């Protein structure tokens, strides 16, 4: 398993953050790596969706399934790649008087090829490239600056 995570404290109400999270068509307004995104149904466990990233020269299309959706608390976008599962997690944690937003990327190897029948996967080199990019952002602390910029767009 490979995990990278990051947290930021905020005074924004969790209901407002949840409203931004569940508005899938507008994810590109707070996640600058997404060009566009779509969902096939309501924002709940088991719903499928897709998004296009602009993190590399060649755009990458991802298909995901929503997991662990807990109202005003957390959700996971699960992406099945050829030899691993990638979870993009979003959590709100109440600590003292602050609300802490925790984002993470978790890659887990699967023991057998585990693809959903309707999901297309990027080739493995693109997946490895995404891991390296995420790792370099984490190591240079540029992720924090991107997320601070994104959270600054939310209304107080």
N, C-alpha and C positions, 0 to 999 in steps of 0.2 A: 504494500500500500504506500502511496505517496500523498502527502497532505501539505497544503500551504493554506494558511489562514491569516485573517487580519481583523481587528476590531477598532471601532471608533465610537466614542460617546457622543450623544446628542441630546438636545432638549425637545426635539420634535415629538409630537404625540404618536404613539404606535399605530393608531387608526389611520393617520395620514400616510405613514410609511406603508402600511398594508395596502392602502388604496393605490399607491404608486406601484407596488409589487404586482398586484392583481390586474393592473391595466397593461396587459402584455403588449398590445399594439404600440404603446408608447415607452417601452423599455429603453429605446435609443435616446430618450431624453435624459436618462440618468446613468445609463451604461454606455460610455462612448465607444466601446468596442463592437456594439451592435448597430448594424445598418437598418434592419427591420426585423420584426418578430410577429408571430401570429399564434393563435390558440384555437383548437377545434372543440369548442364547448366552454363550459364554465371553469373557473379557477378552483379546481378541487383535485383530490387524489385520483390518479388514473387518467387524467385528461392529457391528450397529446398536443404538441405544438412544435413550432419550428422557429429558427432565427438564423440570420446571416451575419457572420462576423466580418469585420474589416481590419482585423489585427495583422493580417499578412497581405502580401501583394496580390495573391490569388484569393478571392473571397471564398469562405468556407460556409456551407450550409449545414446546420445541425438540426436534428430532430430529437425531441425530448419527451419525456413523460413526467408529469408532476407527481411528486412523492411527499409524504409527511407534511401535507398542508394542514397547518393548525392556525385558525383565524387569529389575526393580530399577534402572531408569534413566529412562525417559521414555514419554510417550504424548501424543497429540493427540486432542481431540474436535473433529471437523470438522463445521461446520453450514453447509449451503448455503442462502443467502438469495437473493432475487430477482436482484440484480445484483452480489453479492459472495459470497465464501467467508470464513467466520469460523473461524479456528483458535484453540482454547483449549488452550495448551500447558502441560505440566507436565514439568519436568526435574529430575533430581538430578545435581549436579556435585560431584565431590570436589576440594576445594581445600585444600591443606596437610593439617591434621588435622581440618578441618570438612567437613561435608556442606552444600552450598548448594542450596536449593530455588529454582528459577526458574519463575515463572508468567508467561505472556504471553497477550495477545489480539492476533491479527493479522487484519486485514481486507484482503482482496485483491479488486479488481474483476475480473470475468470479461469476456472479450471477447464472449461470447454468453450467453444465458440457459442456465444449467447446473444444472438441478434434478434430483435423483434422483427417480424416478417415485413412490416411496412417501413422499416427504418433503413435509410441508406447511410453508409458510413464513409467518412473521408478516408483516404489511404493512410496507412500507419505512419508515414513520414510526416504528414500534416499534423497528426496527433502528437507526435514527438516534438514537433516544432512548437505547438501550443504549450506543451509542458515547459520547454526551455524558455519561451517568452514569459510565461507566468512566473517561473522561477527567477528570471532576471529582474522582472518588475519587483518581486518580493525582496530580492537582495539589494536592489538600489533604492528601495523605499519609494519608488515612483508610484506604486499602487496606492499608497496613502494619499499622495497628492491628487491622483485621479479621483479617488473616492470622496475626498474632501470637496473637490470641485463639484462632483455629482450631487452630494448631499446639500451643498450650498444652494442648489436650485430649488430645493423643496420649500414650500411655504411654512413659516413658523406657526 
